[in-house]
Amino acid sequence: MEAIYDSRGDVIGWLEDPMVRNLHGAVVAWHKNGTIFDLHGHERSKFSDGYFRLEGDAFAFIQGAHSGPTLPIRSIRPIRPVRHVRPVRPVFSVPSVAHVRSRNWSSKSPSEVIPGL
């Protein structure tokens, strides 16, 4: 599991490909081919170069992210949570074309983009 950080450098969740888990270990989204889908299979954002992006702007990142906004100093990573039961993978919607990647942080918070994160 890799820690997911917000624009302030705080840990907000975990990437355990293909699942995105919240701090409590519950699956809140799925990652497939560079797209993040909610639990109902609807597209929520894109994931590329270690950044989670909405309309090209980053709202979260993992260690090793590059080609995006300046990274903050990361907080101390908390202990990994106990994994909740993995939900059934939904039928995914057809993903949209990715926006041009920017070097800006999104004005949206991670929890606004991925509910439960």
C-alpha positions in Angstrom: 0.0 0.0 0.0 1.3 3.4 -0.9 0.3 6.5 1.0 -1.8 9.2 -0.8 -1.0 12.8 0.2 -3.0 16.0 -0.3 -1.6 19.3 -1.4 -0.5 20.1 2.2 1.5 16.8 2.4 -1.0 15.1 4.8 -1.8 11.4 4.3 -5.4 11.1 3.2 -5.6 7.5 2.0 -3.9 4.5 0.5 -3.3 3.2 -3.0 -3.4 -0.5 -3.2 -3.7 -1.0 -6.9 -6.3 -1.3 -8.2 -8.0 0.0 -5.1 -8.0 3.4 -3.4 -8.6 3.0 0.4 -9.4 5.7 3.0 -7.5 6.1 6.2 -9.7 3.4 7.9 -8.9 0.8 5.2 -12.3 0.9 3.4 -12.2 0.8 -0.4 -13.6 4.2 -1.8 -12.5 4.0 -5.4 -10.9 1.9 -8.1 -8.0 2.6 -10.4 -8.0 1.3 -14.0 -5.8 2.4 -16.8 -5.1 5.9 -15.5 -8.7 6.6 -14.5 -10.2 6.6 -10.9 -13.7 5.3 -10.7 -16.1 5.5 -7.7 -17.7 2.4 -6.2 -20.6 2.6 -8.7 -18.2 2.7 -11.7 -18.4 6.4 -12.5 -15.3 8.3 -13.4 -14.1 10.6 -10.7 -10.6 11.7 -11.8 -7.4 10.7 -13.6 -4.1 9.3 -12.2 -0.8 9.9 -14.0 2.8 10.5 -13.1 1.9 9.9 -9.4 -0.7 12.6 -9.3 -4.5 12.3 -8.9 -5.9 15.0 -11.3 -9.3 16.7 -11.9 -9.5 18.6 -15.2 -5.7 18.5 -15.4 -5.1 20.0 -11.9 -3.6 17.8 -9.2 -5.5 17.3 -5.9 -3.4 14.4 -4.4 -0.2 12.5 -5.1 1.9 9.5 -4.1 5.6 9.3 -3.4 7.6 9.6 -6.6 5.1 11.9 -8.3 6.6 14.1 -11.1 5.6 16.5 -13.9 3.1 18.4 -11.8 2.9 21.1 -9.1 5.6 21.6 -6.5 5.3 18.9 -3.9 4.9 19.8 -0.2 6.9 18.3 2.6 5.2 15.1 3.4 3.9 14.4 6.9 4.9 11.3 8.8 3.1 8.4 7.3 0.6 6.8 9.7 0.4 3.0 10.4 -1.3 1.2 7.5 -5.0 0.4 8.4 -6.6 -3.0 8.7 -8.0 -3.7 5.2 -11.8 -3.9 5.0 -13.4 -6.5 2.8 -12.8 -5.8 -0.8 -16.1 -4.9 -2.5 -17.3 -6.3 -5.8 -15.7 -4.4 -8.7 -18.4 -2.5 -10.6 -18.8 -2.2 -14.4 -16.8 0.9 -15.2 -18.1 3.8 -17.4 -16.3 4.7 -20.5 -13.5 7.1 -19.4 -13.2 10.6 -20.8 -10.2 12.0 -22.6 -7.7 13.3 -20.2 -7.2 17.1 -19.8 -3.9 18.6 -20.4 -1.8 18.1 -17.2 -1.1 21.4 -15.4 1.4 22.3 -12.7 -1.4 23.7 -10.5 -3.2 22.3 -7.5 -6.9 21.9 -7.8 -9.3 24.1 -5.8 -11.3 20.9 -5.1 -10.4 18.9 -2.0 -9.7 15.2 -2.3 -12.9 14.3 -0.5 -14.9 16.4 -2.9 -13.5 14.5 -5.9 -13.5 11.0 -4.3 -16.2 10.7 -1.7 -15.1 8.9 1.5 -11.4 9.7 1.0 
